[in-house]
Amino acid sequence: CVMDMMMPLNETTQGVAFSVNFSGGRNCRRALVPKRLESPRKVVRSPQDEGITPPRTPTKDEVAMRAKDRNEKRSAAVANLHQHLRELQQSKRSAIEAATSQAAEKRSAMLAGKKAKAGSHFEKVVEKGQACQLQKQQALDDQEKRLQEAMKLIAEKREACLAKICDRASSHIQAKGEGVFRAASQNGGNLDHDF
C-alpha cells in the first residue's frame, strides 16, 4: 500500500512533506528527496477552503458581450491609430509643402540675384566692347590721318621733284634748242639734224 510507504518528513503551518518509497523498501535511497521536500512550499488551497465561492462559468451572452467590448476597444484603438497616422501624414505633407515653398523662394531669389549679376556683367561687357571699338576706330582714324599726311608729303615731294626735273628738262631743252638754232644759223638755216 502506498500509505505504508509514506513517511512524514516535516510538518509546518504551510503543509506536510512526505517521502514515498516506491521500491517497496528495497534499495531505497532517500538522499535528495527529503532535502527538496523539506523546503517550505506554499500549499495551494482551493477557493472553498478559503470561504470564497468559485467563479461561475460565463454564459454565451456574457462571452459575446465581452468579445463585443474587446472588439469595440480594438476598433477604437485602430481608429485612433488611423486618425493619428492621418494627422502625422498631414503634418508631414504640410512640412514638405512648406519646405518646398521655401526652397522655391530661395531658388527664385538666387536666380534673381544671378540674373541681376548677369545683367550688370553684360552691361559692363557691352561698355568695354564699345570702349574697345571706339579705341580701335580712333586708332584707325589716326592711322588714316597719318597715311594721308604721308601721302600728301610724298605727293608734295613728287611734285617738287617733277617740277625740278621739268625745270631742268626745259632748261636743257631750251639750252639745246638755242644751241641748235645757233648751229643752224651758222649752217645756214638747215635744221635736218637729229637730236
Wavefront OBJ file of the C-alpha trace (Angstrom):
o trace
v 0.000 0.000 0.000
v 1.235 3.486 -0.805
v 0.205 4.844 2.554
v 2.515 2.411 4.258
v 5.395 3.690 2.170
v 4.743 7.368 3.017
v 6.732 8.690 5.904
v 6.243 12.259 7.154
v 9.417 14.331 6.902
v 8.379 17.745 8.010
v 5.210 19.349 9.270
v 4.734 23.125 9.054
v 1.851 25.562 9.067
v 2.003 25.551 5.284
v 1.647 21.817 4.923
v 3.269 18.442 5.365
v 6.153 16.980 3.353
v 6.249 13.279 2.781
v 8.789 10.880 1.448
v 7.410 7.989 -0.585
v 9.353 4.796 -1.105
v 8.155 3.275 -4.392
v 10.619 0.415 -4.393
v 8.742 -1.308 -1.589
v 11.550 -0.863 0.899
v 14.232 -2.475 -1.164
v 17.289 -0.474 -2.212
v 15.754 2.791 -1.002
v 17.850 5.875 -1.500
v 16.290 8.895 0.103
v 19.221 11.284 -0.016
v 17.897 14.047 -2.300
v 14.148 13.697 -1.838
v 13.934 14.850 1.812
v 16.006 17.987 1.121
v 13.767 19.015 -1.715
v 10.601 18.259 0.176
v 11.783 19.860 3.422
v 11.977 23.340 1.858
v 8.944 25.433 2.772
v 6.371 25.447 -0.002
v 3.136 27.242 -0.411
v 0.222 24.967 -0.250
v -2.326 25.632 -2.912
v -5.726 25.794 -1.356
v -8.981 25.597 -3.122
v -11.362 28.577 -3.022
v -13.809 26.519 -0.970
v -11.158 26.175 1.807
v -10.817 29.954 1.921
v -14.552 30.516 2.012
v -14.614 32.016 -1.473
v -17.225 30.926 -3.895
v -15.772 29.617 -7.123
v -16.224 31.762 -10.201
v -19.201 30.800 -12.224
v -18.921 29.855 -15.839
v -19.884 32.811 -18.047
v -22.855 32.437 -20.328
v -22.735 32.775 -24.117
v -24.238 36.239 -23.911
v -21.611 37.364 -21.423
v -18.830 35.917 -23.598
v -20.319 37.640 -26.640
v -20.628 40.906 -24.708
v -17.018 40.727 -23.567
v -15.900 39.929 -27.133
v -18.010 42.847 -28.390
v -16.446 45.173 -25.797
v -12.986 43.900 -26.703
v -13.707 44.379 -30.421
v -15.054 47.900 -29.813
v -11.945 48.787 -27.825
v -9.753 47.374 -30.574
v -11.662 49.184 -33.316
v -11.489 52.410 -31.283
v -7.738 51.900 -30.867
v -7.395 51.208 -34.601
v -9.487 54.298 -35.394
v -7.301 56.368 -33.057
v -4.215 54.934 -34.723
v -5.601 55.731 -38.186
v -6.501 59.251 -37.056
v -3.006 59.680 -35.612
v -1.473 58.399 -38.854
v -3.638 60.790 -40.907
v -2.603 63.697 -38.690
v 1.035 62.628 -38.953
v 0.779 62.372 -42.737
v -0.930 65.754 -42.903
v 1.747 67.357 -40.726
v 4.493 65.755 -42.824
v 2.740 66.858 -46.021
v 2.418 70.437 -44.746
v 6.068 70.394 -43.613
v 7.157 69.147 -47.043
v 4.988 71.771 -48.761
v 6.459 74.500 -46.546
v 9.993 73.272 -47.202
v 9.259 73.105 -50.934
v 7.840 76.629 -50.999
v 10.818 77.920 -49.004
v 13.179 76.176 -51.406
v 11.297 77.666 -54.373
v 11.510 81.144 -52.811
v 15.208 80.722 -52.129
v 15.743 79.474 -55.676
v 13.821 82.366 -57.201
v 15.733 84.843 -55.013
v 19.012 83.192 -56.010
v 18.020 83.260 -59.691
v 17.008 86.913 -59.407
v 20.418 87.688 -57.862
v 22.198 85.763 -60.594
v 20.074 87.498 -63.248
v 20.945 90.912 -61.810
v 24.640 89.963 -61.698
v 24.487 88.678 -65.263
v 22.737 91.873 -66.401
v 25.327 94.128 -64.781
v 28.114 91.934 -66.190
v 26.544 92.160 -69.654
v 26.328 95.942 -69.366
v 29.985 96.100 -68.322
v 30.969 93.850 -71.222
v 28.982 95.998 -73.650
v 30.606 99.170 -72.262
v 34.056 97.623 -72.537
v 33.277 96.451 -76.072
v 32.091 99.895 -77.067
v 35.170 101.468 -75.483
v 37.385 98.968 -77.325
v 35.608 99.671 -80.625
v 35.983 103.412 -80.022
v 39.706 102.957 -79.343
v 40.082 100.855 -82.500
v 38.165 103.434 -84.544
v 40.333 106.228 -83.148
v 43.447 104.203 -83.902
v 42.198 103.602 -87.452
v 41.328 107.291 -87.849
v 44.761 108.292 -86.531
v 46.462 105.821 -88.858
v 44.395 107.023 -91.819
v 45.266 110.626 -90.960
v 48.962 109.754 -90.738
v 48.740 107.868 -94.050
v 47.009 110.827 -95.714
v 49.627 113.190 -94.335
v 52.371 110.851 -95.525
v 50.730 110.550 -98.955
v 50.365 114.338 -99.110
v 54.018 114.750 -98.152
v 55.047 112.150 -100.741
v 52.855 113.863 -103.350
v 54.406 117.247 -102.492
v 57.907 115.768 -102.731
v 56.983 114.161 -106.028
v 55.532 117.403 -107.332
v 58.652 119.233 -106.230
v 60.857 116.553 -107.775
v 58.835 116.613 -111.021
v 58.905 120.395 -111.075
v 62.650 120.261 -110.572
v 63.011 117.646 -113.350
v 60.705 119.648 -115.612
v 62.711 122.830 -114.924
v 65.943 121.001 -115.678
v 64.424 119.395 -118.769
v 63.032 122.683 -120.030
v 66.304 124.494 -119.320
v 68.137 121.632 -121.042
v 65.774 121.703 -124.000
v 65.999 125.432 -124.130
v 69.777 125.283 -124.000
v 69.801 122.585 -126.675
v 67.302 124.484 -128.699
v 69.375 127.614 -128.544
v 72.429 125.602 -129.452
v 70.584 124.092 -132.382
v 69.374 127.455 -133.575
v 72.849 128.823 -133.265
v 74.256 125.892 -135.104
v 71.546 126.180 -137.720
v 72.098 129.814 -138.145
v 75.754 129.082 -138.531
v 74.953 126.320 -141.009
v 72.664 128.474 -142.972
v 69.335 127.610 -141.588
v 69.404 123.814 -142.231
v 67.530 122.071 -139.388
v 67.730 118.466 -140.595
v 69.958 117.313 -137.720
v 68.927 114.547 -135.301
v 68.976 115.499 -131.764
l 1 2 3 4 5 6 7 8 9 10 11 12 13 14 15 16 17 18 19 20 21 22 23 24 25 26 27 28 29 30 31 32 33 34 35 36 37 38 39 40 41 42 43 44 45 46 47 48 49 50 51 52 53 54 55 56 57 58 59 60 61 62 63 64 65 66 67 68 69 70 71 72 73 74 75 76 77 78 79 80 81 82 83 84 85 86 87 88 89 90 91 92 93 94 95 96 97 98 99 100 101 102 103 104 105 106 107 108 109 110 111 112 113 114 115 116 117 118 119 120 121 122 123 124 125 126 127 128 129 130 131 132 133 134 135 136 137 138 139 140 141 142 143 144 145 146 147 148 149 150 151 152 153 154 155 156 157 158 159 160 161 162 163 164 165 166 167 168 169 170 171 172 173 174 175 176 177 178 179 180 181 182 183 184 185 186 187 188 189 190 191 192 193 194 195
